Amino acid sequence: MSRIGNQPIPVPSGVQVDINGSDVTVKGGQGELSTTFHRDMKIIQEENVLRVERPSDEGQHKALHGLTRSLLANMVTGVSVGFQRELELVGVGYRVQKSGESITLNVMYSHPVVMDPPDGVTLEVGGNNRITVKGIDKQKVGQLAAQIRKVRPPNIYTGKGIRFLGEQIRLKPGKSARRA
């Protein structure tokens, strides 16, 4: 029994859902998203609620049931509220600048690193060390945030680098601390 797949998805006011077989289009105040789901999954709309049903209790259908429900809920949330990830640069001389749609990272490489956002994702800079990634597609927002973090991941000995806001880095002791 799928706990996630069986949960209904509430559709807020101002969000319109069009179901055409396995193609689903969701329109809202933030924009429009459309996805083709697996043909075995049945998506049902009842007034202001969406439900996902599966044809059998096979392992593949159970897995697709929860996946379909999660993706559909993310689409509804994305077009109504949107998603965002915040990153912070920690370290002396680490800074970010916005140039047009893209951002330029100076993170102690011999060259600045320029990151361009994909369609539907915007980058905002707060101060010299804050980056906010916003968009309606949760996958694109998370992917871009991970790519930005990958430019200079946090160092496990000093803690310097690009990290998600609120991320806890466990610092390892250096060589001299191990000898004592």
QUIMO-V890644 format. One record per backbone hydrogen bond with DSSP energy under -0.5 kcal/mol. CO is the residue of the C=O (numbers start at 1). NH is the residue of the N-H. Records with the same first field share a line. If there is no record, write none. Layout:
BEGIN
CO = NH ; NH
END
This chain:
BEGIN
1 = 3
2 = 6
4 = 7
5 = 52
8 = 10
9 = 50
10 = 12
12 = 15
16 = 27
17 = 19
18 = 20 ; 25
20 = 22 ; 23
22 = 37
23 = 20
24 = 35
25 = 18
26 = 33
27 = 16
31 = 28
33 = 26
35 = 24 ; 37
38 = 41
41 = 43
42 = 44 ; 53
44 = 46 ; 51
46 = 49
48 = 11
49 = 46
50 = 9
51 = 44
53 = 42
58 = 62
59 = 63
60 = 64
61 = 65
62 = 66
63 = 67
64 = 68
65 = 69
66 = 70
67 = 71
68 = 72
69 = 73
70 = 74
71 = 75
72 = 76
73 = 77
74 = 78
75 = 79
76 = 80
77 = 81 ; 82
79 = 30
83 = 135
85 = 133
86 = 165
87 = 131
88 = 90 ; 163
89 = 91
90 = 161
91 = 94
93 = 95
95 = 106
97 = 104
99 = 102
102 = 99
103 = 115
104 = 97
105 = 107 ; 113
106 = 95
112 = 114
113 = 105
115 = 103
118 = 121
120 = 136
122 = 134
124 = 132
125 = 127
126 = 129 ; 130
128 = 96
129 = 89
130 = 126
131 = 87
132 = 124 ; 134
133 = 85
134 = 122
135 = 83
136 = 138
137 = 141
138 = 142
139 = 143
140 = 144
141 = 145
142 = 146
143 = 147
144 = 148
145 = 149
146 = 150
147 = 151
148 = 151 ; 152
149 = 152
150 = 153
152 = 162
155 = 159
156 = 172
160 = 155
161 = 90 ; 163
162 = 154
163 = 88
164 = 167
167 = 169
168 = 170
169 = 171
174 = 178
175 = 179
176 = 180
END
